[in-house]
Amino acid sequence: MSAPRSAVSRSAAGLQALQRDLGHTFTQEGLLLRALTHRSAGSEHNERLEFLGDAVLNAVVSSLLFERYAGSDEGDLTRVRAHLVREESLHQLALTLKLSTLVRLSEGEQRAGGAERASILADAVEALIGATFVDGGYPAAEQVVQRLLGERIASSEAAQWHKDPKTELQEWLQARRTPVPAYRIAATRGQAHEQTFEVLCEVPSLNLSASGQGRSRRAAEQEAARALLAQIKTP
């Protein structure tokens, strides 16, 4: 059964608005639709475009930071880039682009709240960047990334960006001659393509531990380290 004409019109209007916000009009609309299609919605999903978009995003952001922060060392640049391209930042971009109204999900995923899930929306942002690269080449993708992140980069200073939680925790412990924390997976939930990891961060010498969750082991470790740092810093 075909979708109501009003729904089709809203979808078309949303895609047009998205392209205006991105600053790129797709010559291959199929790429745009694929970038917005979650694995649950069919075989023509966005994971390959997400893979490509992640690489392009990191390359463009690295170039912009290299030019912006001429006096910064590799460590500072790496921390700034990590902050800009992390899931939380991409999720905020997705909300600005209203992707929750445009992502294509299975009925089951839709009912489960997938359209609001940070990981799905962040992945869609990367997929859109990948689709732009395929559609218009590196210059087009670079223009989109500059449009999305250029203001944040230009209005920031490297010194304002914090180290990631794992690095901060490790340096805090080392400065006090305390053994570095141990991380272990406490649980893994969900299907293989949409897993959630729970990781435990432990510092036995201080009798401290904290847990964190994320869609990858690395993300979960960062959240666990963040939680343990909160314990340490609480008076």
Buried (B, 14 or more C-beta within 10 A) or exposed (E): EEEEEEEEEEBEEBBEBBBEBBEBEBEEEEBBBBBBBBBBBEEEBBBEBBEBBBEBBBBBBBEBBEEBBEEBEEEBBBBBBBBBBBBEBBBBBBEEBEBBEBBBBBEEBBEEEBBEBBBBBBBBBBBBBBBBBBBBEEEBBBBBBBEBBBEBBEEBEBEEBEBBBBBBBBEBBEEEEEEEBEBEEBEEEEEEEBEBBBBBBBBEEBEEBBBBBBBBBBBBBBBBBBBBBEEBEEE
